[in-house]
Amino acid sequence: MDKTNSYKKTVKSSHANSITKDSQENAKRVAVLSEALPYIQRFSGRRIVVKYGGAAMVNEDLQKAVFRDLALLSSVGVQPIVVHGGGPEINQWLKRLQIPAEFRDGLRVTDSETMDVVEMVLVGRVNKQIVNGLNKLGALSVGLSGSDGYLIEARTLGNGSHGLVGDVSKVNPEVLKPLLEKGYIPVISSVAADVDGQSHNINADTVAGELAASLGAEKLILLTDTPGILKDPNEPNSLFRQLPLSEARKLIEEGIVSGGMTPKTKCCIRALAQGVSAAHIIDGRVPHALLLEVFTDAGIGTMVSGRG
């Protein structure tokens, strides 16, 4: 056979294989979109509150994946609301300013000097980074703190032994409704003032849960650095995929849910008790975890449901 003809046949065959591979990849993408249709139809116009934190805030690739997920949800008619903290960045700035960081019972002790840094970082820096990241993708987002429009009224947590650490006293969801109706994604930092105008640092999980309840959200989703609620913390395969309320309470009582997972689970229980349809604790270290949870049957992480 002529070498030229042989070369042409090889090139032609290689090109045909390339087209076939491209077609197969495109077919997979179309199939995935087609399978997502029932979920898009179900959740279009519904509100989903997402607590954004953990590795997904620190790792640049995961950060971009979360922003894309939120932008996609918004573009298909879902109404996401984002609540965020920013512990690692707060620690960095406290260190720069030579302000000692103190934790007691898992909570940051927040004196007035620390509160200034918390407010500066969460409201002035982290919040705008998230807003800019979403806007860059074509999503419309607006940054708020709990203080804006008295969205959240704070009260000092417990007996005040942790300083300006707050709890949620009241929520004013009317601030968010016009934004959601216009297609904006509210991005809310977990700082809010009390009735006297004093800023407080509130746990972002708590803020997310109370907002979900006040907005009648379809879902509350907490992004974490664990697979979800585990029967054995050292065994990722011991994941509880679904838990009724009664079982979730029992796991706390028995100490199976402990440490940092306790406030997250309690947050889910409280939101469900106030009418939220489902609450999810999912692994934010998994790229596109949000879409896997919302648009697939299997989901990802642990779903706590209102039954029981």
C-alpha positions in Angstrom: 0.0 0.0 0.0 1.2 3.5 -0.8 2.5 5.2 2.3 0.6 8.4 1.5 -2.7 6.5 1.3 -1.9 4.7 4.5 -1.2 7.9 6.3 -4.5 9.5 5.1 -6.4 6.4 6.3 -4.8 6.6 9.7 -5.6 10.3 10.0 -9.1 9.8 8.8 -9.6 6.9 11.3 -8.1 9.0 14.2 -10.4 11.9 13.3 -13.5 9.6 13.2 -12.5 8.2 16.7 -12.1 11.7 18.0 -15.6 12.7 16.7 -17.0 9.5 18.3 -15.5 10.3 21.7 -16.7 13.9 21.5 -20.2 12.7 20.6 -20.2 10.3 23.5 -19.1 13.0 25.9 -21.8 15.4 24.6 -24.4 12.6 24.8 -23.5 12.1 28.5 -23.8 15.8 29.2 -27.2 15.9 27.6 -28.4 12.8 29.4 -27.3 14.4 32.8 -29.3 17.5 31.9 -32.3 15.5 30.9 -32.2 13.5 34.2 -32.0 16.8 36.1 -35.3 18.1 34.5 -37.7 16.7 37.2 -35.6 18.3 40.0 -35.4 21.6 38.2 -39.1 21.6 37.7 -39.7 20.6 41.4 -37.4 23.2 42.9 -38.0 26.1 40.5 -39.3 29.0 42.5 -38.4 27.3 45.8 -36.0 28.7 48.4 -32.9 26.9 49.4 -30.7 28.3 52.2 -27.0 27.3 52.0 -24.6 27.7 54.8 -21.2 28.1 53.1 -18.1 27.3 55.1 -15.3 24.9 55.7 -12.9 23.8 53.0 -15.2 25.0 50.3 -14.4 28.6 51.4 -10.6 28.0 51.6 -9.8 25.8 48.6 -9.9 27.9 45.4 -11.2 25.0 43.2 -14.0 24.1 45.6 -14.9 27.7 46.0 -15.3 28.1 42.2 -17.4 24.9 42.1 -19.8 26.3 44.8 -20.1 29.6 43.0 -21.0 27.8 39.7 -23.5 25.6 41.5 -25.2 28.6 43.1 -25.2 30.4 39.7 -26.7 27.4 38.0 -29.4 27.0 40.7 -30.3 30.6 40.3 -30.4 30.4 36.5 -33.0 27.6 36.5 -35.3 29.4 38.8 -34.3 28.1 42.2 -33.9 30.9 44.9 -30.7 30.3 46.8 -29.8 32.3 49.9 -26.2 32.1 51.1 -25.1 32.4 54.8 -21.4 32.5 55.6 -19.0 32.7 58.4 -15.2 33.0 58.0 -13.3 31.7 60.9 -10.0 31.0 59.3 -9.7 34.5 57.8 -10.7 36.0 61.1 -7.9 34.1 62.8 -5.4 35.3 60.2 -6.4 39.0 60.8 -6.3 38.6 64.6 -2.8 37.2 64.3 -1.7 40.1 62.0 -3.1 42.6 64.5 -1.6 40.7 67.4 -5.0 40.2 69.1 -5.1 36.8 70.9 -7.8 34.4 69.8 -9.6 32.6 72.6 -12.1 29.8 72.4 -14.3 28.4 75.2 -16.7 25.5 74.8 -16.0 25.6 71.0 -17.1 29.3 70.8 -14.9 32.3 70.0 -14.7 34.6 73.0 -15.5 37.9 71.4 -14.5 41.1 73.2 -15.1 44.5 71.6 -11.7 44.6 69.9 -12.2 41.1 68.5 -15.7 42.0 67.4 -14.3 44.9 65.3 -12.1 42.4 63.5 -14.9 39.9 63.0 -17.2 42.6 61.5 -14.4 44.0 59.3 -13.6 40.5 57.9 -17.1 39.0 57.5 -19.0 42.1 56.4 -16.3 44.0 54.6 -14.1 41.3 53.1 -15.4 37.7 52.9 -19.0 38.8 52.0 -17.8 40.9 49.1 -15.5 38.1 47.8 -18.5 35.8 47.6 -20.6 38.5 45.9 -17.9 39.3 43.4 -17.4 35.6 42.7 -21.1 35.1 41.9 -21.4 38.2 39.9 -18.4 37.2 37.8 -20.4 34.2 36.7 -23.4 36.3 35.6 -25.4 35.6 38.8 -27.0 38.6 40.4 -26.0 38.8 44.1 -26.3 41.3 46.9 -24.2 41.3 50.1 -25.9 41.9 53.4 -25.2 41.4 57.1 -27.7 40.5 59.7 -27.8 44.2 60.7 -29.1 45.4 57.3 -32.7 46.3 57.6 -32.8 44.5 60.9 -32.7 41.3 58.9 -31.7 39.6 62.1 -32.0 40.9 65.7 -29.3 39.5 68.0 -29.3 38.8 71.7 -26.3 38.0 73.8 -25.8 34.3 74.1 -26.4 32.8 77.5 -25.1 34.8 80.4 -22.6 36.8 78.3 -19.6 34.8 79.4 -18.4 34.6 75.8 -18.6 38.4 75.3 -20.3 39.6 72.1 -21.3 36.1 70.9 -24.9 36.3 69.9 -28.0 34.2 69.3 -30.9 34.9 66.9 -33.7 36.8 68.7 -35.8 37.7 65.7 -35.7 37.5 61.8 -37.3 39.9 59.4 -37.6 38.0 56.1 -39.3 40.9 54.3 -35.9 42.4 53.7 -35.0 39.4 51.4 -38.3 38.7 49.6 -38.0 41.6 47.0 -34.4 40.5 46.2 -35.5 36.9 45.7 -38.4 37.8 43.5 -36.1 39.8 41.3 -33.7 36.9 40.9 -30.9 38.2 43.2 -28.9 35.8 45.4 -28.7 37.3 48.9 -25.3 36.7 50.5 -25.5 37.1 54.3 -22.7 37.4 56.9 -23.4 36.1 60.4 -23.1 39.5 62.1 -26.1 41.2 63.6 -27.0 43.9 66.1 -29.1 43.7 69.3 -31.9 46.2 70.1 -29.2 48.7 71.3 -27.3 48.6 68.1 -24.4 46.5 69.5 -22.9 44.1 66.9 -22.7 40.4 67.8 -20.9 37.5 66.3 -23.4 34.7 65.6 -22.8 31.1 64.6 -23.4 30.9 60.8 -25.2 27.5 61.1 -27.7 29.1 63.6 -28.3 32.1 61.3 -28.9 29.8 58.3 -31.4 27.6 60.2 -33.4 30.6 61.5 -33.5 32.2 58.0 -34.6 28.9 56.4 -37.4 28.7 58.9 -38.5 32.3 58.5 -38.5 32.1 54.7 -40.3 28.8 54.5 -37.4 27.3 52.7 -37.7 24.0 50.9 -34.2 23.0 52.0 -31.5 23.9 54.5 -28.1 22.8 53.3 -25.0 22.9 55.5 -21.6 22.6 53.7 -19.2 20.9 56.1 -15.8 19.2 56.1 -17.3 15.8 56.9 -19.3 13.3 54.8 -22.3 14.0 57.0 -23.6 12.4 60.3 -21.6 9.3 61.0 -22.3 6.4 63.3 -18.6 6.1 63.8 -16.6 9.4 63.3 -13.6 7.4 62.2 -15.5 5.4 59.6 -16.7 7.4 56.6 -18.8 4.4 55.5 -20.9 4.6 58.6 -22.8 7.6 57.1 -26.5 8.0 58.0 -28.0 8.9 54.6 -31.5 9.7 56.0 -32.6 10.4 59.6 -36.1 11.2 60.9 -36.2 14.0 63.6 -36.7 11.5 66.4 -33.6 9.5 65.4 -31.5 12.7 65.1 -32.5 13.7 68.6 -31.7 10.2 69.9 -28.2 10.3 68.4 -27.4 13.5 70.2 -28.8 12.1 73.5 -26.7 9.0 73.1 -23.5 10.9 72.3 -23.2 9.4 68.8 -23.5 12.9 67.5 -20.9 15.0 69.4 -18.4 17.8 69.1 -18.8 20.2 66.2 -21.6 18.0 64.6 -23.9 18.6 67.6 -24.8 22.3 66.9 -25.2 21.5 63.2 -27.6 18.7 63.9 -29.5 20.8 66.5 -29.7 23.5 63.8 -31.3 21.1 61.4 -33.7 19.8 64.0 -34.8 23.4 65.0 -35.3 24.4 61.3 -37.4 21.3 60.6 -39.5 21.9 63.7 -40.3 25.3 62.4 -41.5 24.0 59.0 -38.4 23.6 56.7 -39.1 20.6 54.5 -35.6 18.9 54.7 -32.2 19.7 56.1 -29.0 18.3 54.8 -25.4 18.1 56.1 -23.2 17.5 53.2 -19.5 17.3 52.4 -18.3 20.5 50.9 -15.0 18.9 50.0 -16.7 17.1 47.2 -16.8 19.2 44.0 -20.4 20.3 43.0 -21.8 18.8 46.2 -24.7 21.2 46.0 -25.9 20.0 42.6 -25.4 16.4 43.7 -27.7 17.0 46.6 -30.4 19.0 44.8 -30.5 17.4 41.4 -29.9 13.6 42.1 -31.9 10.9 43.8 -29.0 9.5 45.8 -27.9 13.0 47.0 -24.8 13.3 49.1 -24.4 13.5 52.9 -27.1 13.2 55.5 -30.7 14.3 55.1 -32.7 15.0 58.3 -36.4 14.9 57.5 -39.4 16.1 59.5 -41.1 12.7 59.8 -40.7 11.3 63.3 
